[in-house]
Amino acid sequence: KTYNPKKGESFKTVLLKNGLKNQQFEKVRKSAQQFINLNSSIAGLPTTLIKNDQGQLKYAILEREATEYIILDIDQLKTKLEIKDIITQDREVVGIIKGDLYSTFKDLDIPRNLIYQIDKVYDYTFNLYKLRNGDTIRIKYEEQLVNGVAKKATQLKACILTNKGKRYYAIYYQMPGD
């Protein structure tokens, strides 16, 4: 079962709610201390709990980042850090503004953090919030995939905004040595 801890919940809270006894927790805490403080908040970090047929907790897996998992083996009192392979690829998206910028990005499946990158690029040239219904956006950016699933948008590479027929271009360029 996958669980999304709420504000203020720690790994300890989640483990104890799912049948781990206090004395067993202390042993698990010691086995995990080189990777994570089990008393710290894990709010919003997906946690998978695996129980045996008798309902006893066997494994707890915390997705600390898109590519990094902490696996607690309750029986063996072992903890390991699993790092998934990341594949980086370019993605290009073209769309027409419908409604506000945030809902258009959501409809086009463009990560929200790219709005901030685009806004920064056009900082003194064009105000993104002037885009209206019918205006267009074309962006190219790098995204990271883990097991074929997009997890994170990283570098904005290019963007063309068309507002009232006028085009605004932005292209990423890095100086050699920078």
BELPE-V368458 format. One record per pair of residues at least 6 apart in sequence whose C-alpha atoms are under 8 Angstrom apart, sorted by sequence separation. I is the first residue (numbers start at 0). J is the second residue. D is the distance in Angstrom with one decimal. If there is no record, write none. Layout:
I:J:D, I:J:D
This chain:
15:21:7.3, 31:37:7.6, 50:56:4.3, 51:57:6.5, 62:68:4.6, 63:69:7.1, 71:77:6.1, 72:78:6.1, 97:103:5.8, 104:110:7.1, 105:111:7.6, 121:127:7.7, 143:149:5.8, 144:150:5.5, 160:166:5.6, 161:167:6.3, 49:56:6.0, 50:57:5.1, 61:68:5.5, 62:69:6.6, 71:78:4.6, 96:103:5.8, 104:111:7.0, 142:149:6.6, 143:150:5.8, 144:151:7.3, 159:166:6.5, 160:167:5.1, 28:36:7.6, 48:56:7.1, 49:57:5.7, 50:58:6.9, 60:68:6.6, 61:69:5.2, 70:78:5.6, 71:79:6.8, 95:103:7.8, 118:126:7.3, 142:150:7.4, 143:151:5.2, 159:167:5.5, 160:168:6.7, 4:13:7.4, 15:24:7.7, 28:37:6.2, 48:57:7.8, 49:58:5.1, 60:69:5.6, 61:70:6.6, 69:78:7.0, 70:79:5.4, 118:127:6.3, 142:151:5.6, 143:152:6.3, 159:168:4.7, 14:24:7.8, 48:58:5.9, 49:59:6.4, 60:70:4.5, 69:79:5.9, 70:80:6.4, 101:111:7.4, 142:152:4.2, 143:153:7.2, 158:168:5.9, 159:169:6.4, 48:59:4.7, 59:70:6.0, 60:71:6.2, 69:80:4.7, 70:81:7.3, 141:152:5.9, 142:153:5.6, 157:168:7.7, 158:169:5.2, 47:59:5.7, 48:60:6.5, 58:70:7.0, 59:71:5.1, 68:80:5.8, 69:81:6.2, 140:152:7.1, 141:153:5.4, 142:154:7.5, 157:169:5.5, 158:170:6.5, 11:24:7.4, 46:59:6.9, 47:60:5.0, 58:71:5.5, 59:72:7.0, 67:80:7.0, 68:81:5.0, 94:107:6.9, 140:153:7.1, 141:154:5.2, 157:170:4.3, 46:60:5.5, 47:61:6.5, 58:72:4.9, 59:73:7.7, 67:81:5.9, 68:82:6.4, 140:154:5.6, 141:155:6.5, 156:170:6.0, 157:171:5.9, 46:61:4.5, 57:72:6.3, 58:73:5.7, 67:82:4.7, 92:107:7.4, 140:155:4.3, 141:156:7.2, 156:171:4.9, 45:61:6.1, 46:62:6.3, 57:73:5.2, 66:82:5.6, 67:83:6.4, 139:155:6.4, 140:156:4.9, 155:171:7.0, 44:61:6.8, 45:62:5.5, 56:73:7.1, 57:74:6.3, 66:83:4.9, 92:109:7.8, 138:155:7.7, 139:156:5.4, 140:157:6.9, 44:62:6.0, 45:63:7.8, 66:84:7.1, 138:156:7.6, 139:157:5.1, 44:63:6.2, 66:85:7.1, 138:157:5.6, 139:158:6.4, 138:158:4.3, 137:158:5.6, 138:159:6.5, 136:158:7.2, 137:159:5.1, 136:159:5.8, 137:160:6.5, 136:160:4.7, 135:160:5.9, 136:161:6.4, 11:37:5.5, 12:38:8.0, 134:160:7.6, 135:161:5.1, 10:37:5.0, 11:38:5.7, 100:127:8.0, 134:161:5.5, 135:162:7.0, 9:37:6.4, 10:38:6.3, 100:128:7.2, 134:162:5.2, 9:38:5.4, 10:39:7.1, 134:163:6.7, 9:39:5.2, 10:40:7.0, 100:130:7.4, 134:164:7.9, 8:39:8.0, 9:40:4.2, 10:41:6.3, 131:162:7.5, 8:40:5.3, 9:41:5.3, 99:131:7.4, 130:162:6.1, 7:40:5.6, 8:41:6.2, 9:42:7.2, 98:131:7.1, 99:132:8.0, 129:162:7.8, 6:40:7.5, 7:41:7.7, 8:42:5.9, 96:130:7.2, 97:131:7.3, 98:132:5.9, 6:41:8.0, 7:42:6.3, 34:69:7.5, 96:131:6.2, 97:132:4.9, 5:41:7.9, 6:42:4.9, 19:55:7.9, 96:132:5.0, 97:133:6.7, 4:41:6.3, 5:42:4.8, 6:43:7.4, 18:55:6.6, 19:56:6.8, 95:132:7.3, 96:133:5.5, 4:42:4.7, 5:43:6.2, 18:56:6.5, 95:133:5.6, 96:134:5.3, 117:155:7.5, 3:42:7.1, 4:43:5.5, 17:56:6.9, 95:134:5.8, 96:135:5.8, 113:152:7.2, 116:155:6.9, 3:43:5.5, 4:44:6.5, 31:71:7.3, 95:135:4.4, 96:136:7.3, 112:152:7.4, 3:44:6.1, 4:45:7.1, 94:135:5.7, 95:136:6.3, 110:151:7.6, 117:158:7.6, 3:45:4.9, 4:46:7.4, 93:135:7.5, 94:136:5.5, 110:152:6.3, 113:155:7.1, 125:167:7.7, 2:45:5.9, 3:46:6.1, 93:136:5.8, 94:137:6.5, 1:45:6.6, 2:46:5.1, 27:71:7.7, 34:78:7.8, 92:136:8.0, 93:137:4.3, 1:46:5.5, 2:47:6.1, 14:59:7.9, 34:79:7.7, 92:137:5.7, 93:138:6.6, 1:47:4.2, 2:48:7.5, 27:73:6.5, 30:76:5.9, 31:77:7.3, 34:80:7.2, 91:137:7.3, 92:138:5.4, 0:47:5.6, 1:48:6.2, 30:77:5.8, 31:78:5.3, 91:138:5.6, 92:139:6.5, 0:48:5.3, 30:78:6.1, 31:79:8.0, 91:139:4.3, 121:169:7.6, 0:49:6.6, 27:76:5.6, 90:139:5.6, 91:140:6.6, 120:169:7.1, 26:76:7.0, 27:77:7.7, 89:139:6.8, 90:140:5.5, 89:140:5.6, 90:141:6.2, 89:141:4.5, 90:142:6.9, 88:141:5.6, 89:142:6.2, 87:141:6.5, 88:142:5.6, 87:142:5.7, 88:143:6.6, 87:143:4.6, 88:144:7.8, 86:143:5.6, 87:144:6.2, 85:143:6.1, 86:144:5.1, 85:144:5.7, 86:145:6.6, 85:145:5.2, 84:145:6.3, 85:146:7.9, 83:145:6.6, 84:146:7.6, 83:146:7.9, 66:145:6.7, 65:145:7.4, 65:150:6.0, 65:151:7.7
